Amino acid sequence: MAGERVLILEDDPLLQTVLAERFGHEGWEVFTGGTIAEARSVLEAKEPDVALVDLRLPDGESVELLREIGPSMPTVFVVMTAHATVGSAVEALKLGARDYLEKPFSLERAVATVRQALEVTVLRREVAAMREGSLHAGTTVIGEGPAMRAVFELIERLAAADTATVIIEGESGTGKGAIAQALHRLSRRASGPFINVTCAALPETLMESELFGHEKGAFTDAHTAKRGLVELADGGTLFLDEIGELTPGVQAKLLRFIEEKAYRRLGGTRDLTVNARIMAATNRDLATEVAAGRFRPDLYYRLRVMPITMPPLRERREDIPLLAKHFATHFATEFAKHITSISPEGLEMLAAYDWPGNVRELRNVMERAVLLADREEITVRELPPEVARPGGTVAGGAVTGAAAGVPAGGTLEAVERKLLVDALEKSQGNQSKAAQLLGISRHQIRTRMQRYGLLGALLALALTAPSALGAQAGRGASALACARCHSSKEFLVGAAPRTFVHDSLVVRPATLDSSAHRGIACVRCHPRAEQFPHVAEAGIAAPCESCHAAADSTWRAGVHHFATGDSARA
């Protein structure tokens, strides 16, 4: 801790000099004073990390100093007191002093007390850095209201006790995982692994094996021994998210591990020990689960050594503007957009909404808003209908996203995909122009095209655009354009990964050339396929009776030889 700043406020010159010399040997930068006035000057100019202050001073008691400026400064106070002033020391502790030294005391005791206080200042700096860093990293450990301040204070205390079991409770989306990671980063285990286990994602039959590992031959497919997630967390933290999903058998094994730090692999005969801190999280009421017999009471009480309760967003509305601006800045950077503010009306509606999905829902809403924004300010127009009041209109005549052309109730993915498709159609497939239309980079365009399966479709865009298809239908050209996509099932799956691709959509070129429909454009029978990307009705064919008197035989001829039965005629 070399370089840390320590203030010694003592009116006894001899004690002041001895303490200053001893603290200097620790590598600390020492400031001294003998009056409250001198202390004010040093505190304002130097902002020391720790202030070791005598309670009784010539110009008053340091309790008044602590009451006046202690809450507003990051300095940690340690008071020195004689027997007759222990009551004042207790009052100082109530006002926020970290510790007190009862005179007379040894120099080693003074050094140890100040060193412990310095550890608190280090943690406070890291918490502040964590909050500041979250503005750039997209995390959700953000808040200035009393509810989150209480959480941050608890994190500071728990970070030092890095062997205590912690359970984080709260509704889904409140940021339990982010709090667990923050606790790990602030603890002495920060250099060790952080193993995040989502218990609900573990198959019930493999839950024990995944957590605790197995020996070779423990079950049919156990061809080799395997280390479990518990073992991988050695020296670090094991975070069990959704712990209420664990089976009773695994709960019993976990209880033994928490109490003894020992366990056995599945099929093993010897105990293994691991030095890992256990953190757990749940959005269930575990007390209710215990009463219903679904969760072990002994494990429940063992986990609740140090509970942290994450408040839902509706109970800390004062943090909503801060979070909304943070997410807006984060996504504006990601999408290369220049977003400078959120309108007062927008902030008012964000603060009024109850946020059943908590911070996670707010994050998604702000991502959507940044995507839709076409100016530097996010307004009510970019907010979804459920946030921007029912009915689609607000005071002042502004409209919601639904009125602006965004489907009501549409998911963020659907909105983003629609924007991409519209931009690509307007730019005739030119990705650079589409990127300019959306205000993002070409790389971001390609990333999202790949995500939504539009890269494959783009290859056929020039041939399957409405104008090209219309011209093709008019001149009775071949079905080359459609064959570019529909001749390969793999191509179709790549072009539309979220759509079930039936074998009936695949038409081989050889089949086309030898069919009864050779030389006839596909859009002649499938007029809704003129729109690209295709709508769901593109596969509906025009009535065969419009061209064929004997429609039944046509269903079994040419390219439609595979489509038989009543379902084919539908």
Number of C-alpha atoms within 10 A of each C-alpha: 11 10 11 17 20 25 24 24 25 25 18 12 12 10 12 16 14 12 19 19 13 16 21 15 10 14 13 17 17 20 17 22 20 19 20 23 12 12 22 14 12 18 19 11 9 12 17 23 23 26 26 25 30 26 24 19 16 10 10 13 16 23 21 14 17 20 15 11 14 18 13 9 13 16 24 24 25 26 24 24 20 15 10 8 13 16 11 18 26 14 13 24 18 11 17 15 23 18 19 22 20 13 11 10 10 9 13 10 11 18 15 11 17 23 17 13 22 20 15 22 20 16 18 20 13 17 21 13 11 18 19 13 14 16 18 13 11 14 18 22 25 20 19 13 14 12 17 18 13 14 17 23 12 15 23 20 13 20 20 17 12 20 16 17 19 23 25 22 23 18 19 19 21 24 22 25 20 13 21 25 18 20 26 26 19 21 21 16 21 16 11 17 16 22 19 18 19 15 20 15 11 16 11 14 9 10 18 22 24 19 23 23 24 22 19 15 14 17 12 7 8 14 11 10 16 17 15 17 17 26 21 20 21 19 18 24 29 24 27 24 23 19 22 24 19 20 17 14 11 16 20 15 17 22 19 14 20 18 10 11 16 17 22 17 23 21 16 16 9 9 10 14 14 17 15 27 23 22 25 25 26 19 18 16 12 18 15 11 15 16 11 10 11 16 22 22 15 12 18 18 10 16 21 16 12 15 16 21 18 21 17 21 24 18 11 16 17 16 19 24 18 15 20 22 18 21 24 26 22 23 20 22 15 14 17 14 21 16 20 14 16 19 12 13 17 20 19 15 16 22 20 15 17 15 20 16 17 18 22 16 16 22 23 14 21 26 21 22 24 27 22 20 20 16 13 14 16 25 21 29 22 25 25 25 22 14 20 26 16 11 12 21 18 16 8 7 8 16 20 26 23 19 15 13 9 20 15 14 12 11 14 16 13 14 17 17 18 14 18 22 20 16 20 24 19 13 16 15 19 14 20 16 17 24 20 14 17 22 17 19 19 16 12 14 21 16 13 16 21 15 13 20 19 23 17 17 21 21 14 19 20 16 16 25 19 17 13 15 25 17 12 22 20 12 11 14 16 18 21 18 20 18 17 18 22 19 19 16 18 13 16 22 17 17 23 17 16 10 12 9 14 10 11 15 14 18 18 14 17 10 16 21 15 11 15 14 19 17 15 17 24 24 21 18 19 16 19 18 24 21 16 17 21 12 11 10 11 16 15 13 17 14 12 15 11 9 10 11 10 10 14 13 10 17 18 15 15 16 23 18 14 13 14 13 10 7 7 12 13 7
